[in-house]
Amino acid sequence: MIAIDGTASSFFTHLVGRIHSRLIFDRRRNVLARRLAALLPPGSRLLDVGCGDGSLGALLGSLVPGLHVEGVEVHARPDCAVPFQLFDGQHLPFPDNSFDLCLFVDVLHHSPAPVVILQDACRVSRKLVLVKDHLSESHFDYWTLRLMDWVGNAPHGVSLPYNYLSRAQWDEAFRQSSLVSRSTQTDLPLYPPPLSWLFGRGLHFISLLEKKDG
């Protein structure tokens, strides 16, 4: 019975992953790439923290003139589209000021200690940190984000601590990391209607942050 249940669960998770990839992944990546590219200085060196398969980083490299992209990942991805190194999820394997900026795209809510990795990103970055993540202001937001997270990440074996923060909590995390906001946007059309009515509605943000001593 356990083996059968496990097989059924694995099949369902795989099926959900394929549907998500076909209907949502490409649109989300393309929208994010356009929004993020507009914030990236040409000719800069970017570290994509939690780069996944590297497809977003590679797309950014094609959109921003002279952009050099490297990544770090907790899990090995032999098919990664950008050069990457493995890391422990908190400590970046680079000397101080190795990059012009660090990028986190839906990564920090997977960390049990987001301030720790943000602080290390400040060490590695010369000036800027760019964050795309979620806002959770209510129980409904929290459970909506849990569903989104499971659909997008469970098929890939990604750790799911469901560590979502409110706007006030994000502001405090940035303050503790000695980061100040240059700009924040929350109108991100990542999903087509009617999915956007549930999975959009201000649950996502992009913040361009600057080191206080930058």
N, C-alpha and C positions, 0 to 999 in steps of 0.2 A: 504494500500500500504506500509506504513512504517513497519507494523508488518511482511508482507511478505518479504520485502527487508531485514529486520533484521534477519529473520529466514534463508534466503538464505545465507546471509553473515556469520552467525554463522555456518551453515553446511559446507560452503567452508573452513572456518578457521579450523574447526575440521578435515576435510578431509586432508588438507595440513599438519596439525600436525601429523596425523597418518602416512602419507607417509614419512615425515621427520624422525619420530621415527623409522620406519621400515628400511629405506635405509641408514640413515646417523648417527643417534644418537649412536648406539652401536660402530660403527667403530671409530667415533670421541672420544668417551669416552675411548676406549681401547688404541688408539694411545696416547692420552693425559696422561693416567695413566702410560704407560711405560716411557714416557719422563719425567714426573714429579717425578715418583718414583726414577729415577736415581739421582735426585737432593736432595732427602730427607734423612737426617741423620737417621739411625736406632735408635730406642728407643726414638725418639723425640715426643713431644706433639704438634699437629698441629691443628690450627683453620681454618676451611674452611669457608670463608666469602661468604655468598650467596650460601649455599651448595645445594640448590634445593632439589631434592629427596634423596640426600645423596649417590647415587650410585657410583659416582666417588670417594668420600671419603672412602667409604667401600672398593672399589677395591684397592685404595692406601694402606689401612690398611692390605689387604691380600698380597700385594707385598713387603712392607717394613717391615722387622722384628722389632717387638716391637713398631711400630708406633701407637700412640693413637690419634684418630681423633674426634674432636667435631665440630659442625657447628653453624652458625647463619643464620637466614633467615628473610626477611621482611614479607613473607606470610607463614602462618602455613601449614605444610605438614605432616599430620597424618601418612603417609606411609614412612617417612624419614628413611633411612637406617643407619644413625648415630645419636647419641644424639645431640640435637640442642636446641637453645633458639631463641626467637623472638627478633629483634632489629629494630631500627628506620631507618636503612640504612646508618647512619653516625657515631653513637657512640656505640662502642662495650661494652657490659655489663659485663666487666671483669676488675679485678685490673691490675695494671702495671705488666709487665713481667710474665703474666700468662701462656704463651705458648713459645715454642722454635721458632716457626715461624707461620706466617699467610699466607694463600693461597687465591688468587683471580683468579677464572677462568671465563673469559668473564662476569665480574661483574662491573668493574669500568666504562665501557662506558654506563652503565645504571644509573650512578650517576651524578647529576647535579654539584657536587663538589667533584671530585675524590681525590683531594689533602687532603680534610678534613678526609676522611675515611682512606687514606694512612697514614696520620699522627697519627691517632688513632691506626692503626695497628702497627706502630712503638712503640707506648706506650705499647701495649699489648704483643708484641713480644720481646723476650730477645735479638734476634740477626738478624733474617732473615725474608724477605718478598718475596714470590714467586708469580709472576704475569703472567697470560696468558691473552692476549687481542689482539686487532686489531691495524693495522697501516693504516692510511688513508692519502695518499699523493696527491690525485687528486680527481676531481669530480667523475670520473668513480669509483675510490675506494669507495668513500662515498656512491654512490647509489648502488653499489654491496653489501656493508656491510648492508645498510638499508634493502635490499631484504632478505639477510641471516638472519638478526635479526628478521624480521617480521615472516619469515617461522618458525624459531626455537622457538620464544617466544610468539607471539600473541596468539596461541592456549592455552597458560597457563596463560594468563592475566598479563604477566610481563610488567612493565612500559618500554616504548620505547622512551627515549629522543634522541637517535641516536647521542650520544656525543662522536664521534670518534676523536682520536688525531693522529697527525703526529709523526714521530720519534723524531723530535726536541721538540714537545710539551710534549711527554712522558718524555724525558730527563729533561725538566724543572720541570715537576710534581714530578719526583723522587728527583731532587735537592731540591725543596721546602720541601720535606718530609724527608730530611736528609738521603737519601738512595743513595748508590753507587752500580753500577752494578758489580757483580762477573762474570756473563756470560749471553749471550743472544743468542737465536737460532730462526731462522725464517723458516727453512726448515721443515715444519710440514705436513706430508701426511695425512691430516684429511679427504680428500675426494678422492674417486676413479676417474680415468679418465672416461669420459671427464669433470666431474664436477670440478676436480682439476684445469683445465685450466682457469676456470673463478673464482672459489671461493678459490683457493689456492694462487698462484702467489705472495707470500710475504705479504699477508694481515694479517698474524697471527704471533705472537711472544710469546716466553717464556723468561722471565728475572728473574734470581735469584739475589736478591738485599740484601745488608747488611747495617745495621744501621751504620752511621759514628762513633757513639760512641760505636759500638758493639765490 
